[in-house]
Each structure stands twice: as structure tokens, then as C-alpha cells.
């Protein structure tokens, strides 16, 4: 299955006099994949039961949160590093710089090179394939692209605000 994109006309926010340009915007197809589907997929590739996998994932998330909330970063080898960052309000003096100036805390994820997308990958399992939305819809209409099962098309880049850790 290819990654679907649409052509979006965008203005340059830094140079308002510049003419708008078309940019590819990645789209999400159908609904997001949840923990049950991930557990089922892992079950199909291992000797563990779905219940065992769900338990491990649930415990992993709890331990991840606990370690992050205790001030540690969490490095999962061959996956990436989770850490916290804060949006803060500045102060004129060091004395006024208190915890009350923290406005929001976010969980960051920095993927390791083994999971980071590589546009130049040549191995079949790692290569990314992109298809224009109009081409994708035409293939769906003719019955050539039934892998997705006719799921809906949703937004792409803006969907990264969701916090998978709660």
C-alpha cells in the first residue's frame, strides 16, 4: 500500500508577497490503528496470545509514563527516545522563575535511525511509495486498490497532536 498525498496550495508565511505554491500533504486513510489491532498483528507473528501482548503494551505505557514523570528520558533501542519538554513563560529575574511559569508539558519522541523514514531506501520492506489522491481515488473506483477496504481519507500532518500516552 502506498502513502497517499494531496496537492495543497499554501502561502509562504515568512514572505507574504511570494506567490502561493503547491505542496504535497500526506493523508491518513481510514481510522487510526488501535492497540487491539496492533496486538492482533503481533500475535499473528509470534507465539504469544493477544491478551499477553495487550498486558505487555499496557504495562509498557504505565512504566513509560512513570519514568517520564520522574524526570527520566526513556530510550527504547532500535525504536527511539521519549522525553518531556515544557512551554514556559519567561521572567525578568531568576527569583520569579518558578514552576508556575510552566504553561504546558509535552511528550517528545525522537525516532532511532532504524524506524525513521528513508526516502532513498531500496529494500522492498523499507521503501516508501507515494501516490497522488486523484490517482488513488481513480484506482479505488475501478476496483484496483482494494487493500484499504474503501476507508475514508483524513488529514495528515496536523494529526500529530494526539498524545498516545494520555
DADA-V689813 format. One record per pair of residues at least 24 apart in sequence whose ideal C-beta (glycine too) atoms are under 10 Angstrom apart, sorted by the first residue. I is the first residue (numbers start at 1). GAP is how many residues later the second one is. Records with the same first field share a line. If there is no record, write none. Layout:
BEGIN
I->GAP  GAP
END
This chain:
BEGIN
1->28  128  130  135  144  146  147
2->27  126  127  128  129  130  133  134  137  143  145
3->24  25  26  114  125  126  127  128  133  153
4->24  25  126  127  128  129  130  131  132  133  141  144  149  152
5->125  126  127  128  131  151
6->126  127  128  130  147  149  150
7->125  126  127
8->148  149
23->134
24->106  108  109  132
25->108  130  131  132  133
26->104  129  130  131  133
27->106  109  126  127  128  129  130  132
28->123  124  125  126  127  128  129  130  131
29->107  118  119  120  121  122  123  124  125  127
30->118  119  120  121  122  123  124
31->120  121  123
32->122  127  130  132
35->26  129
61->103  104  105
62->103  104
64->43  100  101
65->42  100  101
68->37  39  40  97
69->36
73->35  37
74->33  35
75->35  37
76->33  35  36  39
77->35  37
78->33  34  35  36  37
79->30  32  33  35  36
80->28  29  30  31  32  33  34  35  36
81->27  28  29  30  31
82->25  26  27  28  83
83->24  25  26  27
84->24
106->55  57
107->56  57  58  59
109->51  55  56
END
